[in-house]
Amino acid sequence: MLDSIKQKLEQINLIDSTEFKKAGVLIILMREEGLDDLQILFTKRSSNLSTHSGEVSFPGGKWEKGDTDLYQTALRESNEEIDLDTNNIQRLGALNYLLSRHKIEVHPYIGYLNKYQNFSGNYEIDEIFTVPLSFLMHPKNITYKEFKKNELKLYIPSWVYNGNKIWGLTAMIAADFLNICFDASIKTDFDSIRKYDEY
C-alpha cells in the first residue's frame, strides 16, 4: 500500500509557488497497535490560542529561517507540537499547496510512522487523535457545505469523528490526499479552490 501511495504522489505536477508566506504540514499515516486499518493523525489546537483556536489540524506550521525546506518545517513543527520522533517517519511525497484564509501557502507532506510511538502535545495542542481511512472514505460520513461566490460554486467536505469536526483547510487537504491516493471520489474542485482562497 505504501508503494502505491508513493507512486501516486510522484505523479502529481506540483504548481508554482506564490509570493505569500509559507507553511508545511504533515499527514502522518500510521497503524495503531492491534488495528489493521491505516489511520491519519490529527491534532486539536488549544482553545487559548489567538488563531485557529480549538480547530482540528495537521501538525505543522510556518516556515522559519534555518529550515532547509518546507518538509523540514513540517517535521520540526511536528516534533515541537506532538513530540514526533522525526527519524521514525518515512517520507512518501507531497501534495500541491492550498492557500489559507490568512493568505498562507500551506504545503502538505505525507509520511508513514514506521514504528508506533506515544505522542504528547505542547501548549498549542489540546488533543491528539487518529481517524481510520475507512471512516474518512465512507460517503455516509462526509458532509458537504456548498459555497457560492459570483459564478463559482464549491463543495467543501467535512467530517465529525468522536465529537471532533474536521473542516476547512484541513478537510480540503485530507480530501485531496484521499482522492489522489485512494480514488475516494470526494466531491470538490481543488483547482478552483486554489484560485479562490476565501473559503
Summary of the structure (lengths in Angstrom):
residues: 199
radius of gyration: 15.9
end to end distance: 32.7
largest distance: 49.5
contacts: 609
relative contact order: 0.20
helix: 27%
strand: 34%
